[in-house]
Amino acid sequence: MIRKRSFSADADAGSMDDGVILTPLAVAGLLLRRWPLLLAVPLLTAAIAVIIAMALRDYTARSRFLPQASSADVGRLAGLAAQMGFVIGGDGAEGSPDFYVDLVSSGEVLRPALEREYHFARRPGSVDSLSGTYLDLAGIEGDTPEQRLRNGEDRLRNDVAASASVKSGVVTLRTSAKYPGLAEALNAAILERIAAFDRERRQASARAERTFVEARLEAAKRDLEAAESGLAAWLERNRRPDSPRLMIGLERLQRQVTLRQEVYAALAQAYEQARIEEVRNTPVITIVDRPDGSARPTRRLLVVALLGLLVGAVATTAFLIAGEYVARRSDSDDMQELRSVLKVRGQRASVGGAAP
């Protein structure tokens, strides 16, 4: 009976040792023993991350411009319409900075930039140069030319961003590309297209205004000639308007002629101004900062390297701790199996010795 109690105590002690616990001191000792692996793996991870980042990183070029408001055109039209008895107004949305922010991502601006031929150095100061359209340089594919153009437009729209300052009204344009020269060339091409689009829009507006004013000018000329003819005919019939009724009639005809003359003069001035605006090719946006030399890496290699070191260190530490835990658990299972075998043999020996 005494021997049985002894084996029971041993079994209880073995069951208490079955749990595997890694104390902080044990983990620290493990890391100190495996420091070569803990150092090599993070360095390797950081190197791989830097290589991938260098292969995939792109560059961002920046420019800023200030739109010119078209308040003169609106004021001229408003004054002309007021003389004719109409009231017009506008909020100037087409000249606002927000209008240009939306214009940057429109197909009217992006599509010409897609098909334009670019020529630039692969890296700043490098003699190696690249040339081609954005579709070719970015590797855009499509089943048809139109599909390829749409795919390129979607890709370029993701690489172009614009923002406007509420206080100053300055619009900032950012373009990203695989090569710094391409990013700057894209930025310059978009700026050029914005200026051309705005100029074409204003010329088209002036052309429409000229057509309208030209028709009104012809009508005003006929009205003026009719009023002058009426006044001349009245004066021929009444060479000496000495009665009050005749004097009132004369003043009324003279007012009509004066009014027709003012309208005709205003329309003639607006017509000449519209003709000038129709052929005006001066810039309608003021470039504050040009994109030349503004390309900077979007992904910073130092940050990527630090992230690679951190990820590698965490992964290696977790792997070492997990491996140590599995090894200790395996040793614990082997020890428990050995104890079970010894326990069974001890019980058999005890029973055999007590039988006589």
C-alpha positions as CSV (number, residue, x, y, z in Angstrom):
1,M,0.0,0.0,0.0
2,I,2.9,2.4,0.7
3,R,4.4,1.8,-2.7
4,K,1.0,2.6,-4.4
5,R,0.9,5.9,-2.6
6,S,4.4,6.7,-3.8
7,F,3.5,6.0,-7.5
8,S,0.4,8.2,-7.1
9,A,2.5,11.1,-5.9
10,D,4.9,10.7,-8.8
11,A,2.0,10.7,-11.2
12,D,0.5,13.9,-9.7
13,A,3.9,15.6,-10.1
14,G,4.2,14.5,-13.7
15,S,0.7,15.9,-14.5
16,M,1.8,19.2,-13.1
17,D,4.8,19.3,-15.4
18,D,2.8,18.7,-18.5
19,G,2.0,22.4,-19.2
20,V,4.6,24.2,-21.4
21,I,5.3,27.8,-20.3
22,L,7.8,30.1,-22.0
23,T,8.7,32.8,-19.6
24,P,10.1,36.2,-20.8
25,L,13.5,35.1,-19.5
26,A,13.3,32.0,-21.6
27,V,12.3,33.9,-24.7
28,A,15.2,36.4,-24.1
29,G,17.6,33.5,-23.9
30,L,16.2,31.9,-27.0
31,L,16.6,35.2,-29.0
32,L,20.2,35.6,-27.7
33,R,21.1,32.1,-28.8
34,R,19.5,32.6,-32.3
35,W,20.7,36.1,-32.9
36,P,22.4,35.4,-36.3
37,L,19.0,34.2,-37.6
38,L,17.2,37.1,-35.9
39,L,19.6,39.6,-37.6
40,A,19.9,37.9,-41.1
41,V,16.2,37.5,-41.8
42,P,15.1,41.2,-41.2
43,L,18.0,42.4,-43.3
44,L,17.1,40.1,-46.1
45,T,13.4,41.2,-45.8
46,A,14.4,44.8,-45.9
47,A,16.6,44.2,-49.0
48,I,13.8,42.4,-50.8
49,A,11.3,45.2,-49.9
50,V,13.7,47.9,-51.2
51,I,14.3,46.0,-54.4
52,I,10.5,45.6,-55.0
53,A,9.9,49.2,-54.1
54,M,12.5,50.4,-56.5
55,A,11.0,48.3,-59.3
56,L,7.4,49.4,-58.5
57,R,7.8,52.9,-57.2
58,D,6.7,55.9,-59.3
59,Y,7.4,59.6,-59.3
60,T,5.0,62.6,-58.7
61,A,5.4,65.9,-60.5
62,R,3.7,69.1,-59.3
63,S,2.7,72.4,-60.8
64,R,0.4,75.2,-59.8
65,F,-1.6,77.7,-61.9
66,L,-4.1,80.5,-61.3
67,P,-7.3,80.7,-63.5
68,Q,-8.2,84.0,-64.9
69,A,-11.9,85.0,-64.4
70,S,-14.0,86.0,-67.4
71,S,-15.8,88.8,-65.6
72,A,-15.2,91.2,-68.4
73,D,-17.2,89.1,-70.9
74,V,-20.0,88.6,-68.4
75,G,-20.1,92.4,-67.6
76,R,-20.2,93.3,-71.3
77,L,-23.0,90.9,-72.0
78,A,-24.9,92.0,-68.9
79,G,-24.6,95.7,-69.9
80,L,-25.7,95.0,-73.5
81,A,-28.7,93.0,-72.3
82,A,-29.7,95.7,-69.8
83,Q,-29.8,98.2,-72.7
84,M,-32.2,95.9,-74.5
85,G,-34.4,95.4,-71.5
86,F,-33.1,92.0,-70.3
87,V,-31.3,91.1,-67.1
88,I,-28.7,88.3,-67.2
89,G,-26.3,87.1,-64.5
90,G,-23.8,84.3,-63.9
91,D,-22.1,82.7,-60.9
92,G,-18.8,82.4,-62.8
93,A,-18.7,78.7,-62.2
94,E,-16.8,78.1,-65.5
95,G,-14.0,80.3,-64.3
96,S,-13.8,79.0,-60.7
97,P,-10.9,76.9,-59.4
98,D,-13.3,74.0,-58.7
99,F,-14.2,74.0,-62.4
100,Y,-10.5,73.4,-63.3
101,V,-10.2,70.7,-60.7
102,D,-13.0,68.8,-62.4
103,L,-11.6,69.6,-65.8
104,V,-8.2,68.0,-65.1
105,S,-9.8,64.5,-64.9
106,S,-12.1,64.9,-67.9
107,G,-11.6,63.1,-71.2
108,E,-11.2,66.3,-73.1
109,V,-7.9,66.9,-71.2
110,L,-6.7,63.4,-70.6
111,R,-7.1,61.9,-74.1
112,P,-4.8,64.2,-75.9
113,A,-2.2,63.5,-73.3
114,L,-2.5,59.8,-73.9
115,E,-1.6,60.0,-77.6
116,R,1.1,62.6,-77.4
117,E,4.7,61.6,-78.1
118,Y,7.0,62.1,-75.2
119,H,10.8,62.1,-75.1
120,F,12.7,62.2,-71.8
121,A,15.7,60.9,-69.9
122,R,15.2,57.6,-68.0
123,R,16.7,59.2,-64.9
124,P,17.7,62.8,-64.2
125,G,21.2,63.4,-65.6
126,S,21.2,60.0,-67.5
127,V,22.1,59.8,-71.1
128,D,19.7,56.9,-71.6
129,S,16.4,58.3,-72.9
130,L,12.9,56.9,-73.6
131,S,10.3,58.0,-76.1
132,G,6.8,57.0,-76.9
133,T,3.2,57.7,-76.0
134,Y,1.8,57.2,-72.6
135,L,-0.1,54.1,-73.8
136,D,3.2,52.5,-74.9
137,L,5.3,53.6,-71.9
138,A,2.7,52.4,-69.4
139,G,2.0,49.2,-71.2
140,I,-1.7,49.8,-71.7
141,E,-3.4,47.0,-73.7
142,G,-6.9,46.6,-75.2
143,D,-8.8,44.4,-77.7
144,T,-9.4,47.4,-79.9
145,P,-7.7,50.8,-80.3
146,E,-10.7,52.5,-78.7
147,Q,-10.7,50.0,-75.8
148,R,-7.0,50.6,-75.3
149,L,-7.6,54.3,-75.3
150,R,-10.3,53.9,-72.6
151,N,-8.1,51.7,-70.5
152,G,-5.3,54.3,-70.7
153,E,-7.7,57.1,-69.8
154,D,-8.8,55.2,-66.7
155,R,-5.2,54.5,-65.7
156,L,-4.2,58.1,-66.3
157,R,-7.2,59.4,-64.3
158,N,-5.9,57.5,-61.3
159,D,-2.4,59.0,-61.7
160,V,-3.7,62.6,-61.9
161,A,-5.0,64.7,-59.0
162,A,-5.8,68.3,-58.6
163,S,-6.8,70.5,-55.6
164,A,-7.7,74.2,-55.2
165,S,-6.9,76.6,-52.5
166,V,-9.9,78.3,-51.0
167,K,-8.1,81.4,-50.1
168,S,-5.9,82.1,-53.1
169,G,-7.8,80.2,-55.8
170,V,-4.5,78.6,-57.0
171,V,-5.0,75.1,-58.4
172,T,-2.3,72.4,-57.7
173,L,-1.9,69.7,-60.3
174,R,-0.1,66.4,-59.5
175,T,0.8,63.7,-62.0
176,S,2.4,60.3,-61.2
177,A,4.4,58.0,-63.5
178,K,7.0,55.3,-63.5
179,Y,9.7,57.7,-64.7
180,P,10.4,61.2,-63.4
181,G,10.7,62.7,-66.9
182,L,7.3,61.2,-67.9
183,A,5.6,62.6,-64.8
184,E,6.9,66.1,-65.6
185,A,6.1,65.7,-69.3
186,L,2.5,64.6,-68.5
187,N,2.1,67.5,-66.1
188,A,3.2,70.0,-68.8
189,A,1.0,68.4,-71.4
190,I,-2.1,68.6,-69.2
191,L,-1.3,72.2,-68.4
192,E,-1.0,72.9,-72.1
193,R,-4.3,71.1,-72.8
194,I,-6.1,73.0,-70.1
195,A,-5.0,76.3,-71.5
196,A,-5.9,75.2,-75.0
197,F,-9.3,73.9,-73.9
198,D,-10.1,77.1,-72.0
199,R,-9.0,79.2,-75.0
200,E,-11.1,77.2,-77.4
201,R,-14.1,77.4,-75.1
202,R,-13.8,81.2,-74.8
203,Q,-13.3,81.6,-78.5
204,A,-16.3,79.5,-79.2
205,S,-18.3,81.6,-76.7
206,A,-17.1,84.8,-78.4
207,R,-17.9,83.3,-81.8
208,A,-21.5,82.6,-80.7
209,E,-21.7,86.1,-79.2
210,R,-20.4,87.6,-82.4
211,T,-23.0,85.8,-84.4
212,F,-25.8,86.9,-82.1
213,V,-24.6,90.5,-81.9
214,E,-24.1,90.6,-85.7
215,A,-27.7,89.7,-86.3
216,R,-28.9,92.2,-83.7
217,L,-26.6,94.9,-85.2
218,E,-28.3,94.4,-88.6
219,A,-31.7,94.7,-87.0
220,A,-30.6,97.8,-85.0
221,K,-29.3,99.4,-88.2
222,R,-32.6,98.9,-89.9
223,D,-34.5,100.3,-86.9
224,L,-32.2,103.3,-86.8
225,E,-32.6,103.9,-90.5
226,A,-36.4,103.6,-90.2
227,A,-36.4,106.1,-87.3
228,E,-34.2,108.5,-89.2
229,S,-36.4,108.2,-92.3
230,G,-39.5,108.8,-90.2
231,L,-37.9,111.9,-88.7
232,A,-36.8,113.3,-92.1
233,A,-40.3,112.7,-93.6
234,W,-41.9,114.5,-90.6
235,L,-39.6,117.5,-91.0
236,E,-40.4,117.7,-94.7
237,R,-44.1,117.8,-93.9
238,N,-43.7,120.2,-91.0
239,R,-41.0,122.7,-91.8
240,R,-42.1,125.1,-89.1
241,P,-43.4,123.2,-86.1
242,D,-44.9,126.2,-84.2
243,S,-47.8,124.4,-82.4
244,P,-47.4,122.4,-79.1
245,R,-48.8,119.3,-80.7
246,L,-46.2,119.4,-83.5
247,M,-43.4,120.1,-81.0
248,I,-44.4,117.0,-78.9
249,G,-44.4,114.9,-82.1
250,L,-41.0,116.2,-83.1
251,E,-39.5,115.4,-79.6
252,R,-41.0,111.9,-79.7
253,L,-39.3,111.1,-83.1
254,Q,-36.0,112.6,-82.0
255,R,-36.1,110.4,-78.8
256,Q,-36.7,107.3,-81.0
257,V,-33.7,108.2,-83.2
258,T,-31.5,108.9,-80.2
259,L,-32.4,105.5,-78.6
260,R,-31.8,103.7,-81.8
261,Q,-28.4,105.4,-82.2
262,E,-27.4,104.4,-78.6
263,V,-28.5,100.8,-79.2
264,Y,-26.7,100.6,-82.5
265,A,-23.5,102.1,-81.0
266,A,-23.5,99.6,-78.1
267,L,-24.1,96.7,-80.5
268,A,-21.3,97.9,-82.8
269,Q,-18.9,98.1,-79.9
270,A,-19.9,94.6,-78.6
271,Y,-19.5,93.3,-82.1
272,E,-16.0,94.6,-82.5
273,Q,-15.1,93.2,-79.0
274,A,-16.5,89.8,-79.9
275,R,-14.5,89.7,-83.1
276,I,-11.3,90.4,-81.1
277,E,-12.1,87.8,-78.5
278,E,-12.8,85.2,-81.3
279,V,-9.3,85.4,-82.5
280,R,-7.5,86.1,-79.1
281,N,-4.9,83.4,-78.3
282,T,-3.4,84.8,-75.2
283,P,-3.1,82.4,-72.2
284,V,-6.1,82.2,-69.9
285,I,-4.3,80.6,-67.0
286,T,-1.3,82.0,-65.2
287,I,1.4,79.3,-64.4
288,V,2.6,79.9,-60.8
289,D,5.0,76.9,-60.6
290,R,6.1,74.8,-63.6
291,P,6.5,71.1,-63.3
292,D,10.1,71.1,-64.6
293,G,12.4,69.4,-62.0
294,S,9.5,68.8,-59.5
295,A,9.4,65.0,-59.8
296,R,9.9,63.3,-56.5
297,P,9.7,59.5,-55.5
298,T,6.2,58.6,-54.3
299,R,7.5,55.7,-52.2
300,R,10.5,56.6,-49.9
301,L,13.0,53.8,-49.8
302,L,14.1,54.5,-46.1
303,V,10.5,54.0,-44.9
304,V,10.2,50.8,-47.0
305,A,13.5,49.5,-45.6
306,L,12.4,50.2,-42.0
307,L,9.1,48.5,-42.6
308,G,10.9,45.5,-44.1
309,L,13.2,45.3,-41.0
310,L,10.2,45.5,-38.7
311,V,8.2,42.9,-40.5
312,G,11.2,40.6,-40.7
313,A,12.0,41.0,-37.0
314,V,8.5,40.3,-35.9
315,A,8.1,37.3,-38.2
316,T,11.4,35.8,-37.2
317,T,10.7,36.3,-33.5
318,A,7.3,34.7,-33.8
319,F,8.8,31.8,-35.8
320,L,11.5,31.1,-33.2
321,I,9.0,31.3,-30.3
322,A,6.6,29.0,-32.0
323,G,9.4,26.5,-32.9
324,E,10.6,26.5,-29.3
325,Y,7.1,26.0,-28.0
326,V,6.6,23.0,-30.4
327,A,10.0,21.5,-29.4
328,R,9.2,21.8,-25.7
329,R,5.7,20.4,-26.2
330,S,7.2,17.5,-28.0
331,D,9.7,16.8,-25.2
332,S,6.9,17.1,-22.7
333,D,4.8,14.5,-24.6
334,D,7.7,12.1,-24.8
335,M,8.4,12.5,-21.1
336,Q,4.7,11.9,-20.3
337,E,4.7,8.8,-22.4
338,L,7.8,7.5,-20.6
339,R,6.3,8.2,-17.2
340,S,3.1,6.4,-18.2
341,V,5.2,3.3,-19.2
342,L,7.1,3.4,-15.9
343,K,3.9,3.8,-14.0
344,V,2.3,0.8,-15.6
345,R,5.4,-1.3,-15.0
346,G,5.6,-0.1,-11.4
347,Q,2.0,-1.0,-10.8
348,R,2.5,-4.5,-12.3
349,A,5.6,-5.0,-10.1
350,S,3.7,-3.9,-7.0
351,V,0.8,-6.2,-7.7
352,G,3.2,-9.2,-8.4
353,G,5.1,-8.6,-5.2
354,A,1.9,-8.4,-3.1
355,A,0.4,-11.6,-4.5
356,P,2.4,-14.1,-2.4
